[in-house]
Amino acid sequence: MPEESWVVVGLGNPGPVYARTRHNAGFLLLDLLARDLEAGPERDEGPFRTAGAVWKGTRVALIRPLTFMNRSGEALARSPESAAVPPGRHLVLLDDVALPFGSLRLRARGSAGGHRGLESVLETLGTDEVPRLRLGVGGGEAGRDLREYVLEPFSEDEEKGMGPWLAGASECVRVLLTEGVDAAMNRFN
């Protein structure tokens, strides 16, 4: 892939039981991006699925790890699209319980912040200089086990707010792809 290429990695868990859970916010955004970028059909590549698009002259590989959240990096390690671009040309889409539902936080780099899926990706890429878009899913009630919370389906009220939230996140990614991380951070953070 040439330098004007990006790899967008949506984090989540495979299978219908997880499809509309908070931990799958990255998969949900990846689905919307595939439509918005007019990506080709998703291809099964074993430990991941991938689809390709060209957005305003930028090649984009959309990658969906199928290795379950905490082992997302293992799938990325097997992706030729990932190997063809530097870590800084990867964008990771993930849920974040520390952010209120419906919020976005784009960063160019940083630690995994306790997110095991992002930690796996950063370990595979060998650096924390990897852009990431955190999708706020809220943290639930005080004292709640967050591992259970993220594996629960979105509430009815959350489902009602998902359209505008994910549309804004998709727009953020499209700005990043054409104008860069800093421009997207300035507009969407």
Secondary structure as UniProt FT lines:
FT   TURN            3..4
FT   STRAND          5..10
FT   HELIX           16..18
FT   TURN            19..20
FT   HELIX           22..24
FT   HELIX           25..36
FT   TURN            37..38
FT   STRAND          43..44
FT   STRAND          48..55
FT   TURN            56..57
FT   STRAND          58..65
FT   HELIX           69..71
FT   HELIX           72..77
FT   HELIX           80..83
FT   HELIX           87..89
FT   STRAND          90..96
FT   TURN            97..98
FT   TURN            101..102
FT   STRAND          104..107
FT   TURN            113..114
FT   HELIX           116..125
FT   STRAND          132..136
FT   TURN            142..143
FT   HELIX           146..150
FT   HELIX           156..179
FT   HELIX           181..188
//
